[in-house]
Amino acid sequence: MTAMELVGLNTKWYRYQNKFTQEQFANKTKFKMAYISTIENGEANLTCRNIDNIAKTFNIKVSLLFDEKTAKMAKKLPKRVDMYNK
């Protein structure tokens, strides 16, 4: 897995664990919703500042965004992880 994929999947995992929709997460991080989708799909080449922002939003260590074990669990999440919120 690439670093972008790891951060993307882990972002998706922690967003799901925190029960944030993409819209709620976007509001907390001040990212655009389309950017959240790009991140979670492993297509965003994030800056260190944005990685720090994501970790801070979830109140986790930055290193957890690079955890392969969690990323593998995130792959098993439903395609639309915000659907549980309804």
N, CA, C and O atoms as a Maestro MAE file, in Angstrom:
{
 s_m_m2io_version
 :::
 2.0.0
}

f_m_ct {
 s_m_title
 :::
 protein
 m_atom[344] {
  # First column is atom index #
  i_m_mmod_type
  r_m_x_coord
  r_m_y_coord
  r_m_z_coord
  i_m_residue_number
  s_m_chain_name
  s_m_pdb_residue_name
  s_m_pdb_atom_name
  i_m_atomic_number
  :::
  1 25 0.846 -1.185 0.000 1 A "MET " " N  " 7
  2 3 0.000 0.000 0.000 1 A "MET " " CA " 6
  3 2 0.885 1.241 0.000 1 A "MET " " C  " 6
  4 15 1.919 1.277 0.667 1 A "MET " " O  " 8
  5 25 0.474 2.246 -0.745 2 A "THR " " N  " 7
  6 3 1.224 3.504 -0.749 2 A "THR " " CA " 6
  7 2 0.879 4.317 0.497 2 A "THR " " C  " 6
  8 15 -0.099 4.035 1.188 2 A "THR " " O  " 8
  9 25 1.690 5.316 0.766 3 A "ALA " " N  " 7
  10 3 1.425 6.207 1.906 3 A "ALA " " CA " 6
  11 2 0.085 6.915 1.724 3 A "ALA " " C  " 6
  12 15 -0.660 7.092 2.688 3 A "ALA " " O  " 8
  13 25 -0.223 7.318 0.502 4 A "MET " " N  " 7
  14 3 -1.503 7.997 0.244 4 A "MET " " CA " 6
  15 2 -2.671 7.066 0.521 4 A "MET " " C  " 6
  16 15 -3.680 7.492 1.083 4 A "MET " " O  " 8
  17 25 -2.552 5.804 0.135 5 A "GLU " " N  " 7
  18 3 -3.616 4.831 0.395 5 A "GLU " " CA " 6
  19 2 -3.763 4.574 1.890 5 A "GLU " " C  " 6
  20 15 -4.880 4.490 2.401 5 A "GLU " " O  " 8
  21 25 -2.645 4.451 2.587 6 A "LEU " " N  " 7
  22 3 -2.691 4.216 4.036 6 A "LEU " " CA " 6
  23 2 -3.400 5.353 4.758 6 A "LEU " " C  " 6
  24 15 -4.302 5.125 5.564 6 A "LEU " " O  " 8
  25 25 -2.984 6.577 4.460 7 A "VAL " " N  " 7
  26 3 -3.605 7.734 5.121 7 A "VAL " " CA " 6
  27 2 -5.079 7.822 4.745 7 A "VAL " " C  " 6
  28 15 -5.918 8.133 5.590 7 A "VAL " " O  " 8
  29 25 -5.394 7.553 3.500 8 A "GLY " " N  " 7
  30 3 -6.786 7.616 3.054 8 A "GLY " " CA " 6
  31 2 -7.669 6.605 3.758 8 A "GLY " " C  " 6
  32 15 -8.739 6.951 4.261 8 A "GLY " " O  " 8
  33 25 -7.229 5.363 3.795 9 A "LEU " " N  " 7
  34 3 -8.019 4.321 4.448 9 A "LEU " " CA " 6
  35 2 -8.132 4.561 5.946 9 A "LEU " " C  " 6
  36 15 -9.193 4.347 6.532 9 A "LEU " " O  " 8
  37 25 -7.051 5.001 6.563 10 A "ASN " " N  " 7
  38 3 -7.099 5.269 7.996 10 A "ASN " " CA " 6
  39 2 -7.968 6.478 8.307 10 A "ASN " " C  " 6
  40 15 -8.634 6.510 9.342 10 A "ASN " " O  " 8
  41 25 -7.970 7.463 7.436 11 A "THR " " N  " 7
  42 3 -8.869 8.610 7.607 11 A "THR " " CA " 6
  43 2 -10.313 8.135 7.559 11 A "THR " " C  " 6
  44 15 -11.136 8.536 8.382 11 A "THR " " O  " 8
  45 25 -10.611 7.284 6.597 12 A "LYS " " N  " 7
  46 3 -11.956 6.727 6.483 12 A "LYS " " CA " 6
  47 2 -12.311 5.944 7.755 12 A "LYS " " C  " 6
  48 15 -13.414 6.077 8.285 12 A "LYS " " O  " 8
  49 25 -11.364 5.128 8.235 13 A "TRP " " N  " 7
  50 3 -11.591 4.318 9.431 13 A "TRP " " CA " 6
  51 2 -11.902 5.199 10.645 13 A "TRP " " C  " 6
  52 15 -12.882 4.963 11.352 13 A "TRP " " O  " 8
  53 25 -11.080 6.195 10.880 14 A "TYR " " N  " 7
  54 3 -11.282 7.036 12.064 14 A "TYR " " CA " 6
  55 2 -12.510 7.942 11.923 14 A "TYR " " C  " 6
  56 15 -13.152 8.281 12.917 14 A "TYR " " O  " 8
  57 25 -12.823 8.324 10.713 15 A "ARG " " N  " 7
  58 3 -14.066 9.092 10.508 15 A "ARG " " CA " 6
  59 2 -15.258 8.224 10.869 15 A "ARG " " C  " 6
  60 15 -16.199 8.686 11.514 15 A "ARG " " O  " 8
  61 25 -15.216 6.965 10.451 16 A "TYR " " N  " 7
  62 3 -16.282 6.021 10.765 16 A "TYR " " CA " 6
  63 2 -16.365 5.792 12.282 16 A "TYR " " C  " 6
  64 15 -17.456 5.795 12.853 16 A "TYR " " O  " 8
  65 25 -15.229 5.598 12.920 17 A "GLN " " N  " 7
  66 3 -15.196 5.356 14.365 17 A "GLN " " CA " 6
  67 2 -15.718 6.561 15.156 17 A "GLN " " C  " 6
  68 15 -16.307 6.403 16.225 17 A "GLN " " O  " 8
  69 25 -15.496 7.757 14.622 18 A "ASN " " N  " 7
  70 3 -15.968 8.976 15.282 18 A "ASN " " CA " 6
  71 2 -17.380 9.361 14.863 18 A "ASN " " C  " 6
  72 15 -17.923 10.367 15.320 18 A "ASN " " O  " 8
  73 25 -17.971 8.543 13.982 19 A "LYS " " N  " 7
  74 3 -19.342 8.754 13.503 19 A "LYS " " CA " 6
  75 2 -19.537 10.122 12.853 19 A "LYS " " C  " 6
  76 15 -20.557 10.783 13.050 19 A "LYS " " O  " 8
  77 25 -18.524 10.531 12.065 20 A "PHE " " N  " 7
  78 3 -18.618 11.770 11.294 20 A "PHE " " CA " 6
  79 2 -19.045 11.436 9.876 20 A "PHE " " C  " 6
  80 15 -18.553 10.475 9.285 20 A "PHE " " O  " 8
  81 25 -19.948 12.219 9.335 21 A "THR " " N  " 7
  82 3 -20.198 12.146 7.902 21 A "THR " " CA " 6
  83 2 -19.034 12.878 7.228 21 A "THR " " C  " 6
  84 15 -18.254 13.559 7.893 21 A "THR " " O  " 8
  85 25 -18.925 12.736 5.931 22 A "GLN " " N  " 7
  86 3 -17.887 13.488 5.213 22 A "GLN " " CA " 6
  87 2 -18.117 14.985 5.396 22 A "GLN " " C  " 6
  88 15 -17.161 15.751 5.517 22 A "GLN " " O  " 8
  89 25 -19.359 15.397 5.416 23 A "GLU " " N  " 7
  90 3 -19.663 16.817 5.599 23 A "GLU " " CA " 6
  91 2 -19.219 17.306 6.984 23 A "GLU " " C  " 6
  92 15 -18.623 18.377 7.100 23 A "GLU " " O  " 8
  93 25 -19.503 16.536 8.016 24 A "GLN " " N  " 7
  94 3 -19.080 16.917 9.367 24 A "GLN " " CA " 6
  95 2 -17.558 16.964 9.464 24 A "GLN " " C  " 6
  96 15 -16.991 17.880 10.061 24 A "GLN " " O  " 8
  97 25 -16.907 15.973 8.875 25 A "PHE " " N  " 7
  98 3 -15.450 15.939 8.894 25 A "PHE " " CA " 6
  99 2 -14.871 17.121 8.129 25 A "PHE " " C  " 6
  100 15 -13.891 17.724 8.564 25 A "PHE " " O  " 8
  101 25 -15.466 17.449 7.005 26 A "ALA " " N  " 7
  102 3 -15.018 18.608 6.218 26 A "ALA " " CA " 6
  103 2 -15.146 19.888 7.033 26 A "ALA " " C  " 6
  104 15 -14.248 20.728 7.008 26 A "ALA " " O  " 8
  105 25 -16.236 20.043 7.746 27 A "ASN " " N  " 7
  106 3 -16.427 21.233 8.577 27 A "ASN " " CA " 6
  107 2 -15.377 21.316 9.686 27 A "ASN " " C  " 6
  108 15 -14.874 22.399 9.983 27 A "ASN " " O  " 8
  109 25 -15.049 20.194 10.288 28 A "LYS " " N  " 7
  110 3 -14.072 20.184 11.383 28 A "LYS " " CA " 6
  111 2 -12.649 20.461 10.897 28 A "LYS " " C  " 6
  112 15 -11.868 21.115 11.588 28 A "LYS " " O  " 8
  113 25 -12.317 19.963 9.711 29 A "THR " " N  " 7
  114 3 -10.959 20.131 9.182 29 A "THR " " CA " 6
  115 2 -10.814 21.378 8.317 29 A "THR " " C  " 6
  116 15 -9.699 21.810 8.024 29 A "THR " " O  " 8
  117 25 -11.935 21.949 7.913 30 A "LYS " " N  " 7
  118 3 -11.959 23.095 6.980 30 A "LYS " " CA " 6
  119 2 -11.519 22.678 5.571 30 A "LYS " " C  " 6
  120 15 -11.090 23.516 4.778 30 A "LYS " " O  " 8
  121 25 -11.630 21.365 5.264 31 A "PHE " " N  " 7
  122 3 -11.364 20.857 3.924 31 A "PHE " " CA " 6
  123 2 -12.677 20.880 3.141 31 A "PHE " " C  " 6
  124 15 -13.757 20.853 3.732 31 A "PHE " " O  " 8
  125 25 -12.584 20.928 1.842 32 A "LYS " " N  " 7
  126 3 -13.775 20.799 0.992 32 A "LYS " " CA " 6
  127 2 -14.189 19.326 0.979 32 A "LYS " " C  " 6
  128 15 -13.349 18.432 1.090 32 A "LYS " " O  " 8
  129 25 -15.496 19.089 0.842 33 A "MET " " N  " 7
  130 3 -15.999 17.705 0.839 33 A "MET " " CA " 6
  131 2 -15.370 16.875 -0.272 33 A "MET " " C  " 6
  132 15 -15.071 15.699 -0.066 33 A "MET " " O  " 8
  133 25 -15.168 17.458 -1.432 34 A "ALA " " N  " 7
  134 3 -14.559 16.713 -2.538 34 A "ALA " " CA " 6
  135 2 -13.140 16.279 -2.177 34 A "ALA " " C  " 6
  136 15 -12.685 15.217 -2.601 34 A "ALA " " O  " 8
  137 25 -12.451 17.094 -1.400 35 A "TYR " " N  " 7
  138 3 -11.093 16.758 -0.969 35 A "TYR " " CA " 6
  139 2 -11.122 15.575 -0.001 35 A "TYR " " C  " 6
  140 15 -10.234 14.723 -0.039 35 A "TYR " " O  " 8
  141 25 -12.128 15.517 0.858 36 A "ILE " " N  " 7
  142 3 -12.270 14.390 1.792 36 A "ILE " " CA " 6
  143 2 -12.380 13.089 0.998 36 A "ILE " " C  " 6
  144 15 -11.725 12.097 1.319 36 A "ILE " " O  " 8
  145 25 -13.202 13.104 -0.026 37 A "SER " " N  " 7
  146 3 -13.371 11.921 -0.872 37 A "SER " " CA " 6
  147 2 -12.052 11.540 -1.542 37 A "SER " " C  " 6
  148 15 -11.712 10.359 -1.618 37 A "SER " " O  " 8
  149 25 -11.319 12.524 -2.021 38 A "THR " " N  " 7
  150 3 -10.032 12.269 -2.665 38 A "THR " " CA " 6
  151 2 -9.048 11.660 -1.672 38 A "THR " " C  " 6
  152 15 -8.300 10.743 -2.011 38 A "THR " " O  " 8
  153 25 -9.052 12.175 -0.443 39 A "ILE " " N  " 7
  154 3 -8.180 11.633 0.603 39 A "ILE " " CA " 6
  155 2 -8.533 10.177 0.868 39 A "ILE " " C  " 6
  156 15 -7.666 9.304 0.846 39 A "ILE " " O  " 8
  157 25 -9.817 9.923 1.119 40 A "GLU " " N  " 7
  158 3 -10.250 8.572 1.491 40 A "GLU " " CA " 6
  159 2 -10.060 7.558 0.374 40 A "GLU " " C  " 6
  160 15 -9.951 6.360 0.636 40 A "GLU " " O  " 8
  161 25 -10.020 8.021 -0.856 41 A "ASN " " N  " 7
  162 3 -9.771 7.129 -1.990 41 A "ASN " " CA " 6
  163 2 -8.280 6.931 -2.246 41 A "ASN " " C  " 6
  164 15 -7.894 6.244 -3.191 41 A "ASN " " O  " 8
  165 25 -7.449 7.529 -1.410 42 A "GLY " " N  " 7
  166 3 -6.004 7.362 -1.544 42 A "GLY " " CA " 6
  167 2 -5.417 8.093 -2.723 42 A "GLY " " C  " 6
  168 15 -4.372 7.699 -3.242 42 A "GLY " " O  " 8
  169 25 -6.077 9.159 -3.159 43 A "GLU " " N  " 7
  170 3 -5.637 9.894 -4.337 43 A "GLU " " CA " 6
  171 2 -5.061 11.272 -4.005 43 A "GLU " " C  " 6
  172 15 -4.630 11.993 -4.905 43 A "GLU " " O  " 8
  173 25 -5.050 11.643 -2.727 44 A "ALA " " N  " 7
  174 3 -4.573 12.969 -2.328 44 A "ALA " " CA " 6
  175 2 -3.129 12.881 -1.845 44 A "ALA " " C  " 6
  176 15 -2.798 12.066 -0.984 44 A "ALA " " O  " 8
  177 25 -2.283 13.725 -2.408 45 A "ASN " " N  " 7
  178 3 -0.900 13.825 -1.957 45 A "ASN " " CA " 6
  179 2 -0.868 14.907 -0.881 45 A "ASN " " C  " 6
  180 15 -0.624 16.080 -1.163 45 A "ASN " " O  " 8
  181 25 -1.118 14.487 0.351 46 A "LEU " " N  " 7
  182 3 -1.312 15.409 1.460 46 A "LEU " " CA " 6
  183 2 -0.017 16.064 1.925 46 A "LEU " " C  " 6
  184 15 1.058 15.467 1.866 46 A "LEU " " O  " 8
  185 25 -0.142 17.295 2.383 47 A "THR " " N  " 7
  186 3 0.987 17.964 3.025 47 A "THR " " CA " 6
  187 2 1.070 17.488 4.473 47 A "THR " " C  " 6
  188 15 0.113 16.935 5.016 47 A "THR " " O  " 8
  189 25 2.210 17.708 5.075 48 A "CYS " " N  " 7
  190 3 2.366 17.368 6.499 48 A "CYS " " CA " 6
  191 2 1.355 18.149 7.338 48 A "CYS " " C  " 6
  192 15 0.820 17.619 8.312 48 A "CYS " " O  " 8
  193 25 1.096 19.377 6.975 49 A "ARG " " N  " 7
  194 3 0.128 20.205 7.704 49 A "ARG " " CA " 6
  195 2 -1.266 19.573 7.666 49 A "ARG " " C  " 6
  196 15 -1.965 19.555 8.679 49 A "ARG " " O  " 8
  197 25 -1.671 19.055 6.505 50 A "ASN " " N  " 7
  198 3 -2.987 18.439 6.397 50 A "ASN " " CA " 6
  199 2 -3.053 17.116 7.157 50 A "ASN " " C  " 6
  200 15 -4.089 16.785 7.735 50 A "ASN " " O  " 8
  201 25 -1.958 16.361 7.160 51 A "ILE " " N  " 7
  202 3 -1.914 15.117 7.935 51 A "ILE " " CA " 6
  203 2 -2.029 15.447 9.419 51 A "ILE " " C  " 6
  204 15 -2.757 14.775 10.149 51 A "ILE " " O  " 8
  205 25 -1.318 16.473 9.865 52 A "ASP " " N  " 7
  206 3 -1.426 16.914 11.260 52 A "ASP " " CA " 6
  207 2 -2.851 17.327 11.592 52 A "ASP " " C  " 6
  208 15 -3.357 17.019 12.671 52 A "ASP " " O  " 8
  209 25 -3.499 18.027 10.663 53 A "ASN " " N  " 7
  210 3 -4.874 18.489 10.858 53 A "ASN " " CA " 6
  211 2 -5.828 17.302 11.015 53 A "ASN " " C  " 6
  212 15 -6.705 17.318 11.879 53 A "ASN " " O  " 8
  213 25 -5.660 16.293 10.195 54 A "ILE " " N  " 7
  214 3 -6.511 15.103 10.277 54 A "ILE " " CA " 6
  215 2 -6.315 14.419 11.628 54 A "ILE " " C  " 6
  216 15 -7.290 14.093 12.304 54 A "ILE " " O  " 8
  217 25 -5.068 14.202 12.024 55 A "ALA " " N  " 7
  218 3 -4.782 13.545 13.302 55 A "ALA " " CA " 6
  219 2 -5.348 14.352 14.465 55 A "ALA " " C  " 6
  220 15 -5.923 13.785 15.394 55 A "ALA " " O  " 8
  221 25 -5.189 15.659 14.416 56 A "LYS " " N  " 7
  222 3 -5.707 16.521 15.480 56 A "LYS " " CA " 6
  223 2 -7.228 16.428 15.568 56 A "LYS " " C  " 6
  224 15 -7.787 16.391 16.664 56 A "LYS " " O  " 8
  225 25 -7.893 16.392 14.422 57 A "THR " " N  " 7
  226 3 -9.351 16.293 14.389 57 A "THR " " CA " 6
  227 2 -9.839 15.020 15.074 57 A "THR " " C  " 6
  228 15 -10.856 15.027 15.767 57 A "THR " " O  " 8
  229 25 -9.104 13.928 14.872 58 A "PHE " " N  " 7
  230 3 -9.481 12.652 15.485 58 A "PHE " " CA " 6
  231 2 -8.862 12.465 16.878 58 A "PHE " " C  " 6
  232 15 -9.158 11.492 17.571 58 A "PHE " " O  " 8
  233 25 -8.004 13.406 17.275 59 A "ASN " " N  " 7
  234 3 -7.316 13.326 18.565 59 A "ASN " " CA " 6
  235 2 -6.484 12.039 18.665 59 A "ASN " " C  " 6
  236 15 -6.534 11.318 19.661 59 A "ASN " " O  " 8
  237 25 -5.711 11.776 17.586 60 A "ILE " " N  " 7
  238 3 -4.848 10.595 17.529 60 A "ILE " " CA " 6
  239 2 -3.438 11.024 17.155 60 A "ILE " " C  " 6
  240 15 -3.216 12.148 16.706 60 A "ILE " " O  " 8
  241 25 -2.491 10.116 17.346 61 A "LYS " " N  " 7
  242 3 -1.116 10.365 16.911 61 A "LYS " " CA " 6
  243 2 -1.053 10.244 15.396 61 A "LYS " " C  " 6
  244 15 -1.758 9.429 14.800 61 A "LYS " " O  " 8
  245 25 -0.210 11.053 14.780 62 A "VAL " " N  " 7
  246 3 -0.039 11.029 13.325 62 A "VAL " " CA " 6
  247 2 0.311 9.624 12.845 62 A "VAL " " C  " 6
  248 15 -0.168 9.188 11.798 62 A "VAL " " O  " 8
  249 25 1.132 8.922 13.595 63 A "SER " " N  " 7
  250 3 1.585 7.589 13.177 63 A "SER " " CA " 6
  251 2 0.423 6.620 12.944 63 A "SER " " C  " 6
  252 15 0.547 5.688 12.150 63 A "SER " " O  " 8
  253 25 -0.695 6.831 13.625 64 A "LEU " " N  " 7
  254 3 -1.850 5.940 13.435 64 A "LEU " " CA " 6
  255 2 -2.454 6.066 12.039 64 A "LEU " " C  " 6
  256 15 -3.134 5.151 11.574 64 A "LEU " " O  " 8
  257 25 -2.215 7.178 11.375 65 A "LEU " " N  " 7
  258 3 -2.725 7.349 10.014 65 A "LEU " " CA " 6
  259 2 -1.926 6.527 8.999 65 A "LEU " " C  " 6
  260 15 -2.309 6.432 7.833 65 A "LEU " " O  " 8
  261 25 -0.815 5.933 9.447 66 A "PHE " " N  " 7
  262 3 0.024 5.108 8.578 66 A "PHE " " CA " 6
  263 2 -0.004 3.632 8.988 66 A "PHE " " C  " 6
  264 15 0.837 2.853 8.540 66 A "PHE " " O  " 8
  265 25 -0.954 3.247 9.826 67 A "ASP " " N  " 7
  266 3 -1.038 1.884 10.349 67 A "ASP " " CA " 6
  267 2 -1.687 0.953 9.321 67 A "ASP " " C  " 6
  268 15 -2.828 1.165 8.912 67 A "ASP " " O  " 8
  269 25 -0.950 -0.071 8.914 68 A "GLU " " N  " 7
  270 3 -1.461 -1.003 7.895 68 A "GLU " " CA " 6
  271 2 -2.604 -1.873 8.405 68 A "GLU " " C  " 6
  272 15 -3.528 -2.190 7.657 68 A "GLU " " O  " 8
  273 25 -2.543 -2.255 9.662 69 A "LYS " " N  " 7
  274 3 -3.586 -3.118 10.228 69 A "LYS " " CA " 6
  275 2 -4.943 -2.403 10.184 69 A "LYS " " C  " 6
  276 15 -5.943 -2.983 9.762 69 A "LYS " " O  " 8
  277 25 -4.967 -1.166 10.615 70 A "THR " " N  " 7
  278 3 -6.211 -0.394 10.587 70 A "THR " " CA " 6
  279 2 -6.668 -0.159 9.157 70 A "THR " " C  " 6
  280 15 -7.863 -0.224 8.867 70 A "THR " " O  " 8
  281 25 -5.732 0.111 8.267 71 A "ALA " " N  " 7
  282 3 -6.074 0.341 6.863 71 A "ALA " " CA " 6
  283 2 -6.750 -0.896 6.268 71 A "ALA " " C  " 6
  284 15 -7.700 -0.777 5.495 71 A "ALA " " O  " 8
  285 25 -6.264 -2.062 6.624 72 A "LYS " " N  " 7
  286 3 -6.880 -3.301 6.123 72 A "LYS " " CA " 6
  287 2 -8.306 -3.459 6.648 72 A "LYS " " C  " 6
  288 15 -9.184 -3.937 5.930 72 A "LYS " " O  " 8
  289 25 -8.535 -3.061 7.893 73 A "MET " " N  " 7
  290 3 -9.904 -3.113 8.442 73 A "MET " " CA " 6
  291 2 -10.795 -2.106 7.711 73 A "MET " " C  " 6
  292 15 -11.971 -2.370 7.462 73 A "MET " " O  " 8
  293 25 -10.225 -0.961 7.376 74 A "ALA " " N  " 7
  294 3 -10.997 0.081 6.686 74 A "ALA " " CA " 6
  295 2 -11.455 -0.388 5.309 74 A "ALA " " C  " 6
  296 15 -12.503 0.036 4.822 74 A "ALA " " O  " 8
  297 25 -10.670 -1.260 4.683 75 A "LYS " " N  " 7
  298 3 -11.057 -1.795 3.367 75 A "LYS " " CA " 6
  299 2 -12.361 -2.575 3.436 75 A "LYS " " C  " 6
  300 15 -13.045 -2.727 2.424 75 A "LYS " " O  " 8
  301 25 -12.710 -3.068 4.611 76 A "LYS " " N  " 7
  302 3 -13.923 -3.869 4.779 76 A "LYS " " CA " 6
  303 2 -15.151 -3.023 5.093 76 A "LYS " " C  " 6
  304 15 -16.262 -3.545 5.178 76 A "LYS " " O  " 8
  305 25 -14.954 -1.720 5.266 77 A "LEU " " N  " 7
  306 3 -16.098 -0.841 5.535 77 A "LEU " " CA " 6
  307 2 -16.969 -0.734 4.294 77 A "LEU " " C  " 6
  308 15 -16.485 -0.911 3.177 77 A "LEU " " O  " 8
  309 25 -18.255 -0.444 4.482 78 A "PRO " " N  " 7
  310 3 -19.121 -0.246 3.319 78 A "PRO " " CA " 6
  311 2 -18.615 0.914 2.472 78 A "PRO " " C  " 6
  312 15 -17.934 1.808 2.974 78 A "PRO " " O  " 8
  313 25 -18.948 0.896 1.199 79 A "LYS " " N  " 7
  314 3 -18.512 1.945 0.277 79 A "LYS " " CA " 6
  315 2 -18.929 3.324 0.779 79 A "LYS " " C  " 6
  316 15 -18.142 4.269 0.726 79 A "LYS " " O  " 8
  317 25 -20.148 3.439 1.262 80 A "ARG " " N  " 7
  318 3 -20.658 4.712 1.782 80 A "ARG " " CA " 6
  319 2 -20.746 4.608 3.298 80 A "ARG " " C  " 6
  320 15 -21.781 4.215 3.836 80 A "ARG " " O  " 8
  321 25 -19.669 4.957 3.986 81 A "VAL " " N  " 7
  322 3 -19.642 4.781 5.432 81 A "VAL " " CA " 6
  323 2 -20.496 5.793 6.177 81 A "VAL " " C  " 6
  324 15 -20.701 5.649 7.383 81 A "VAL " " O  " 8
  325 25 -20.996 6.807 5.495 82 A "ASP " " N  " 7
  326 3 -21.866 7.752 6.193 82 A "ASP " " CA " 6
  327 2 -23.301 7.263 6.251 82 A "ASP " " C  " 6
  328 15 -24.134 7.909 6.886 82 A "ASP " " O  " 8
  329 25 -23.615 6.164 5.621 83 A "MET " " N  " 7
  330 3 -24.978 5.658 5.584 83 A "MET " " CA " 6
  331 2 -25.448 5.174 6.962 83 A "MET " " C  " 6
  332 15 -26.649 5.166 7.232 83 A "MET " " O  " 8
  333 25 -24.503 4.767 7.850 84 A "TYR " " N  " 7
  334 3 -24.880 4.284 9.170 84 A "TYR " " CA " 6
  335 2 -25.508 5.392 10.002 84 A "TYR " " C  " 6
  336 15 -26.235 5.112 10.955 84 A "TYR " " O  " 8
  337 25 -25.242 6.630 9.660 85 A "ASN " " N  " 7
  338 3 -25.672 7.786 10.450 85 A "ASN " " CA " 6
  339 2 -27.153 8.095 10.284 85 A "ASN " " C  " 6
  340 15 -27.714 8.891 11.038 85 A "ASN " " O  " 8
  341 25 -27.779 7.477 9.311 86 A "LYS " " N  " 7
  342 3 -29.176 7.815 9.008 86 A "LYS " " CA " 6
  343 2 -30.141 6.977 9.809 86 A "LYS " " C  " 6
  344 15 -31.354 7.133 9.675 86 A "LYS " " O  " 8
  :::
 }
 m_bond[343] {
  # First column is bond index #
  i_m_from
  i_m_to
  i_m_order
  :::
  1 1 2 1
  2 2 3 1
  3 3 4 2
  4 3 5 1
  5 5 6 1
  6 6 7 1
  7 7 8 2
  8 7 9 1
  9 9 10 1
  10 10 11 1
  11 11 12 2
  12 11 13 1
  13 13 14 1
  14 14 15 1
  15 15 16 2
  16 15 17 1
  17 17 18 1
  18 18 19 1
  19 19 20 2
  20 19 21 1
  21 21 22 1
  22 22 23 1
  23 23 24 2
  24 23 25 1
  25 25 26 1
  26 26 27 1
  27 27 28 2
  28 27 29 1
  29 29 30 1
  30 30 31 1
  31 31 32 2
  32 31 33 1
  33 33 34 1
  34 34 35 1
  35 35 36 2
  36 35 37 1
  37 37 38 1
  38 38 39 1
  39 39 40 2
  40 39 41 1
  41 41 42 1
  42 42 43 1
  43 43 44 2
  44 43 45 1
  45 45 46 1
  46 46 47 1
  47 47 48 2
  48 47 49 1
  49 49 50 1
  50 50 51 1
  51 51 52 2
  52 51 53 1
  53 53 54 1
  54 54 55 1
  55 55 56 2
  56 55 57 1
  57 57 58 1
  58 58 59 1
  59 59 60 2
  60 59 61 1
  61 61 62 1
  62 62 63 1
  63 63 64 2
  64 63 65 1
  65 65 66 1
  66 66 67 1
  67 67 68 2
  68 67 69 1
  69 69 70 1
  70 70 71 1
  71 71 72 2
  72 71 73 1
  73 73 74 1
  74 74 75 1
  75 75 76 2
  76 75 77 1
  77 77 78 1
  78 78 79 1
  79 79 80 2
  80 79 81 1
  81 81 82 1
  82 82 83 1
  83 83 84 2
  84 83 85 1
  85 85 86 1
  86 86 87 1
  87 87 88 2
  88 87 89 1
  89 89 90 1
  90 90 91 1
  91 91 92 2
  92 91 93 1
  93 93 94 1
  94 94 95 1
  95 95 96 2
  96 95 97 1
  97 97 98 1
  98 98 99 1
  99 99 100 2
  100 99 101 1
  101 101 102 1
  102 102 103 1
  103 103 104 2
  104 103 105 1
  105 105 106 1
  106 106 107 1
  107 107 108 2
  108 107 109 1
  109 109 110 1
  110 110 111 1
  111 111 112 2
  112 111 113 1
  113 113 114 1
  114 114 115 1
  115 115 116 2
  116 115 117 1
  117 117 118 1
  118 118 119 1
  119 119 120 2
  120 119 121 1
  121 121 122 1
  122 122 123 1
  123 123 124 2
  124 123 125 1
  125 125 126 1
  126 126 127 1
  127 127 128 2
  128 127 129 1
  129 129 130 1
  130 130 131 1
  131 131 132 2
  132 131 133 1
  133 133 134 1
  134 134 135 1
  135 135 136 2
  136 135 137 1
  137 137 138 1
  138 138 139 1
  139 139 140 2
  140 139 141 1
  141 141 142 1
  142 142 143 1
  143 143 144 2
  144 143 145 1
  145 145 146 1
  146 146 147 1
  147 147 148 2
  148 147 149 1
  149 149 150 1
  150 150 151 1
  151 151 152 2
  152 151 153 1
  153 153 154 1
  154 154 155 1
  155 155 156 2
  156 155 157 1
  157 157 158 1
  158 158 159 1
  159 159 160 2
  160 159 161 1
  161 161 162 1
  162 162 163 1
  163 163 164 2
  164 163 165 1
  165 165 166 1
  166 166 167 1
  167 167 168 2
  168 167 169 1
  169 169 170 1
  170 170 171 1
  171 171 172 2
  172 171 173 1
  173 173 174 1
  174 174 175 1
  175 175 176 2
  176 175 177 1
  177 177 178 1
  178 178 179 1
  179 179 180 2
  180 179 181 1
  181 181 182 1
  182 182 183 1
  183 183 184 2
  184 183 185 1
  185 185 186 1
  186 186 187 1
  187 187 188 2
  188 187 189 1
  189 189 190 1
  190 190 191 1
  191 191 192 2
  192 191 193 1
  193 193 194 1
  194 194 195 1
  195 195 196 2
  196 195 197 1
  197 197 198 1
  198 198 199 1
  199 199 200 2
  200 199 201 1
  201 201 202 1
  202 202 203 1
  203 203 204 2
  204 203 205 1
  205 205 206 1
  206 206 207 1
  207 207 208 2
  208 207 209 1
  209 209 210 1
  210 210 211 1
  211 211 212 2
  212 211 213 1
  213 213 214 1
  214 214 215 1
  215 215 216 2
  216 215 217 1
  217 217 218 1
  218 218 219 1
  219 219 220 2
  220 219 221 1
  221 221 222 1
  222 222 223 1
  223 223 224 2
  224 223 225 1
  225 225 226 1
  226 226 227 1
  227 227 228 2
  228 227 229 1
  229 229 230 1
  230 230 231 1
  231 231 232 2
  232 231 233 1
  233 233 234 1
  234 234 235 1
  235 235 236 2
  236 235 237 1
  237 237 238 1
  238 238 239 1
  239 239 240 2
  240 239 241 1
  241 241 242 1
  242 242 243 1
  243 243 244 2
  244 243 245 1
  245 245 246 1
  246 246 247 1
  247 247 248 2
  248 247 249 1
  249 249 250 1
  250 250 251 1
  251 251 252 2
  252 251 253 1
  253 253 254 1
  254 254 255 1
  255 255 256 2
  256 255 257 1
  257 257 258 1
  258 258 259 1
  259 259 260 2
  260 259 261 1
  261 261 262 1
  262 262 263 1
  263 263 264 2
  264 263 265 1
  265 265 266 1
  266 266 267 1
  267 267 268 2
  268 267 269 1
  269 269 270 1
  270 270 271 1
  271 271 272 2
  272 271 273 1
  273 273 274 1
  274 274 275 1
  275 275 276 2
  276 275 277 1
  277 277 278 1
  278 278 279 1
  279 279 280 2
  280 279 281 1
  281 281 282 1
  282 282 283 1
  283 283 284 2
  284 283 285 1
  285 285 286 1
  286 286 287 1
  287 287 288 2
  288 287 289 1
  289 289 290 1
  290 290 291 1
  291 291 292 2
  292 291 293 1
  293 293 294 1
  294 294 295 1
  295 295 296 2
  296 295 297 1
  297 297 298 1
  298 298 299 1
  299 299 300 2
  300 299 301 1
  301 301 302 1
  302 302 303 1
  303 303 304 2
  304 303 305 1
  305 305 306 1
  306 306 307 1
  307 307 308 2
  308 307 309 1
  309 309 310 1
  310 310 311 1
  311 311 312 2
  312 311 313 1
  313 313 314 1
  314 314 315 1
  315 315 316 2
  316 315 317 1
  317 317 318 1
  318 318 319 1
  319 319 320 2
  320 319 321 1
  321 321 322 1
  322 322 323 1
  323 323 324 2
  324 323 325 1
  325 325 326 1
  326 326 327 1
  327 327 328 2
  328 327 329 1
  329 329 330 1
  330 330 331 1
  331 331 332 2
  332 331 333 1
  333 333 334 1
  334 334 335 1
  335 335 336 2
  336 335 337 1
  337 337 338 1
  338 338 339 1
  339 339 340 2
  340 339 341 1
  341 341 342 1
  342 342 343 1
  343 343 344 2
  :::
 }
}
